Amino acid sequence: MPDQEPQNRGHNRRDFLRGSGLAAAGAVLGGQATAAYEEAKADLIAEQGAKVVSGEVEITLKINGENKAVKVEPRCTLLDTLRDRLEITGPKRVCDRASCGACTVIIDGEAVYSCTTLAITCQGKTIETVEGFDTGPKGVPHAFHQHDGLMCGYCTPGFVTACKNFLDKNKGKEVTLEDVKKGLDGNICRCGTYIGVFEAALAAAKAMK
């Protein structure tokens, strides 16, 4: 048994739909979109003193170590910005409502759903996507390739990203299969390739020591 339990992930990512995330999520809920946006905006103003902006604004996002300037509307999600404005297509649009994890990116060391994160709130933060990961023998993508941790491929970038985030937090520690399952519980594979995914995560954990 390890001397120390792997780092607690805190709240499950499935539980996080608040603030800016709530605003973006509301945009996919049909008639509730306006109410959700207004509620989120009010929360941000009250709690953070946020400035309300409209129309396209130019922002700079630090993605995989590079600063990228882009013009977006305040309602534009990080996923839309990455895929449609910056041609960073690793994060995938699948459920588009923070349920499957295919759009997962790492922001300031935390795995988040980019489909429910507003791009404008990510200024000054460090964003990592699968495009910037090490693809060598010690990298998570290599482990997924070697252990067939993919099938149709839609969920794969999200799993790779969530796995890297989990292993970065627990680097140097002994992780078990149960630890990996808990670490990746915010992602879904509709093809059911979980055995390969878990084997890849365990192999990557050993390679990253």
C-alpha positions as CSV (number, residue, x, y, z in Angstrom):
1,M,0.0,0.0,0.0
2,P,1.3,3.5,-0.8
3,D,2.3,5.7,2.1
4,Q,0.0,8.4,0.9
5,E,-3.4,8.3,-0.8
6,P,-3.5,9.8,-4.3
7,Q,-4.5,13.5,-4.2
8,N,-8.2,14.0,-3.6
9,R,-9.9,15.3,-6.7
10,G,-12.3,17.3,-4.6
11,H,-15.7,17.9,-6.3
12,N,-16.5,15.6,-9.1
13,R,-16.4,17.5,-12.5
14,R,-20.0,16.3,-13.1
15,D,-21.0,18.5,-10.1
16,F,-19.5,21.7,-11.5
17,L,-21.9,23.8,-13.5
18,R,-21.7,27.2,-11.9
19,G,-20.8,30.8,-12.8
20,S,-19.5,31.0,-16.3
21,G,-20.0,27.3,-16.9
22,L,-23.7,27.7,-16.1
23,A,-24.1,30.5,-18.6
24,A,-22.6,28.4,-21.4
25,A,-24.6,25.3,-20.4
26,G,-27.8,27.4,-20.4
27,A,-27.1,28.2,-24.1
28,V,-27.9,24.6,-25.0
29,L,-31.1,24.3,-23.0
30,G,-33.5,25.9,-25.5
31,G,-36.0,28.2,-23.8
32,Q,-34.0,28.3,-20.5
33,A,-30.9,29.9,-22.2
34,T,-31.7,33.5,-21.4
35,A,-32.7,32.9,-17.8
36,A,-29.5,30.8,-17.2
37,Y,-27.3,33.4,-18.8
38,E,-28.8,36.3,-16.8
39,E,-28.5,34.3,-13.6
40,A,-24.9,33.4,-14.2
41,K,-24.1,37.0,-15.2
42,A,-25.7,38.3,-12.0
43,D,-23.7,35.8,-9.9
44,L,-20.5,36.9,-11.5
45,I,-21.2,40.6,-11.0
46,A,-22.2,40.1,-7.4
47,E,-19.4,37.7,-6.4
48,Q,-16.5,38.8,-8.5
49,G,-17.3,42.4,-9.5
50,A,-17.2,41.2,-13.1
51,K,-17.4,43.7,-16.0
52,V,-20.3,43.1,-18.4
53,V,-19.2,43.3,-22.0
54,S,-21.0,42.8,-25.3
55,G,-20.1,42.4,-29.0
56,E,-16.8,40.9,-30.1
57,V,-13.8,41.5,-27.9
58,E,-10.2,40.6,-28.4
59,I,-8.7,38.3,-25.8
60,T,-5.4,36.5,-25.4
61,L,-5.3,32.9,-24.4
62,K,-2.2,31.0,-23.3
63,I,-2.5,27.6,-24.9
64,N,0.2,24.9,-24.8
65,G,2.7,27.6,-23.9
66,E,1.9,30.0,-26.7
67,N,-0.1,33.3,-26.4
68,K,-2.9,33.4,-29.0
69,A,-4.9,36.5,-29.7
70,V,-8.5,35.9,-30.8
71,K,-11.8,37.9,-31.1
72,V,-14.8,36.3,-29.5
73,E,-18.2,37.2,-28.2
74,P,-18.6,37.0,-24.4
75,R,-21.0,34.1,-24.8
76,C,-18.5,32.0,-26.8
77,T,-17.3,28.9,-25.1
78,L,-13.7,27.8,-24.9
79,L,-14.5,24.8,-27.0
80,D,-15.9,26.9,-29.8
81,T,-13.0,29.2,-29.6
82,L,-10.4,26.5,-29.7
83,R,-12.0,24.6,-32.6
84,D,-13.6,27.3,-34.7
85,R,-11.3,30.3,-34.2
86,L,-7.9,28.8,-33.4
87,E,-8.1,25.4,-35.3
88,I,-7.2,23.5,-32.1
89,T,-9.4,20.4,-32.7
90,G,-8.1,18.0,-30.1
91,P,-11.0,18.7,-27.7
92,K,-14.1,17.2,-29.3
93,R,-17.7,18.3,-29.4
94,V,-19.9,15.3,-28.5
95,C,-22.6,15.9,-25.8
96,D,-22.0,19.7,-25.7
97,R,-23.5,19.8,-22.1
98,A,-20.7,18.7,-19.7
99,S,-21.6,15.1,-19.5
100,C,-19.2,13.0,-21.6
101,G,-15.8,14.6,-21.1
102,A,-14.7,14.5,-24.8
103,C,-14.0,18.3,-24.7
104,T,-11.8,18.1,-21.6
105,V,-8.8,20.5,-21.4
106,I,-6.5,21.4,-18.5
107,I,-6.8,24.9,-17.1
108,D,-4.4,26.0,-14.4
109,G,-3.8,22.3,-13.5
110,E,-7.4,21.3,-13.4
111,A,-9.3,19.2,-15.9
112,V,-12.5,21.0,-17.0
113,Y,-15.2,20.7,-19.7
114,S,-14.4,23.3,-22.3
115,C,-18.0,23.1,-23.7
116,T,-19.3,24.9,-20.6
117,T,-16.4,27.2,-19.9
118,L,-16.5,30.7,-21.4
119,A,-13.4,31.6,-23.3
120,I,-13.4,35.2,-21.9
121,T,-12.9,33.8,-18.4
122,C,-9.7,32.0,-19.4
123,Q,-7.6,35.1,-19.9
124,G,-4.5,35.0,-17.7
125,K,-4.8,31.2,-17.2
126,T,-2.7,28.3,-18.6
127,I,-4.6,26.1,-21.0
128,E,-3.3,22.7,-22.0
129,T,-4.8,20.6,-24.8
130,V,-3.9,17.2,-26.1
131,E,-1.9,18.8,-29.0
132,G,0.7,19.9,-26.5
133,F,1.3,16.5,-24.7
134,D,4.5,14.5,-24.9
135,T,4.0,11.7,-27.5
136,G,7.2,9.9,-26.6
137,P,7.5,6.6,-24.7
138,K,6.8,8.4,-21.3
139,G,3.7,10.2,-22.6
140,V,0.1,9.4,-22.1
141,P,-0.8,9.3,-25.8
142,H,1.9,6.6,-26.3
143,A,0.4,4.5,-23.6
144,F,-3.1,4.8,-25.1
145,H,-1.6,3.7,-28.5
146,Q,0.2,0.7,-27.0
147,H,-2.8,-0.5,-25.0
148,D,-5.5,0.1,-27.5
149,G,-7.2,2.7,-25.3
150,L,-9.3,3.9,-28.2
151,M,-12.0,2.7,-30.6
152,C,-14.0,5.3,-32.6
153,G,-11.7,8.0,-31.2
154,Y,-14.3,10.7,-30.3
155,C,-13.7,10.3,-26.5
156,T,-10.0,9.6,-26.8
157,P,-8.6,13.1,-26.5
158,G,-10.7,13.8,-23.5
159,F,-9.6,10.6,-21.8
160,V,-6.0,11.3,-22.6
161,T,-6.3,14.8,-21.2
162,A,-8.1,13.7,-18.0
163,C,-5.5,10.9,-17.6
164,K,-2.6,13.3,-17.9
165,N,-4.1,15.6,-15.4
166,F,-4.8,12.8,-12.9
167,L,-1.2,11.4,-13.3
168,D,0.4,14.8,-13.0
169,K,-1.4,15.3,-9.7
170,N,-0.2,11.9,-8.5
171,K,3.3,11.8,-10.1
172,G,5.6,9.5,-8.2
173,K,2.8,7.8,-6.3
174,E,1.6,4.2,-6.6
175,V,-1.8,4.3,-8.2
176,T,-4.3,1.4,-8.3
177,L,-7.0,0.5,-10.8
178,E,-9.6,2.0,-8.4
179,D,-7.6,5.2,-8.3
180,V,-7.6,5.4,-12.0
181,K,-11.3,4.7,-12.2
182,K,-12.0,7.6,-9.8
183,G,-9.6,9.8,-11.6
184,L,-11.3,9.4,-14.9
185,D,-14.9,9.3,-13.7
186,G,-15.8,12.5,-15.5
187,N,-15.4,10.9,-18.9
188,I,-17.5,8.4,-20.9
189,C,-16.6,6.0,-23.6
190,R,-19.6,5.0,-25.6
191,C,-17.7,2.2,-27.3
192,G,-16.9,0.7,-23.9
193,T,-13.1,0.7,-24.4
194,Y,-12.6,1.1,-20.6
195,I,-10.2,-1.9,-20.2
196,G,-7.7,-0.5,-22.7
197,V,-8.1,3.0,-21.2
198,F,-7.4,1.8,-17.7
199,E,-4.4,-0.3,-18.8
200,A,-3.0,2.7,-20.6
201,A,-3.4,4.9,-17.5
202,L,-1.6,2.4,-15.3
203,A,1.2,2.0,-17.9
204,A,1.6,5.7,-18.2
205,A,1.7,6.0,-14.4
206,K,4.7,3.7,-14.4
207,A,6.4,5.4,-17.3
208,M,6.1,8.8,-15.7
209,K,7.8,7.9,-12.4
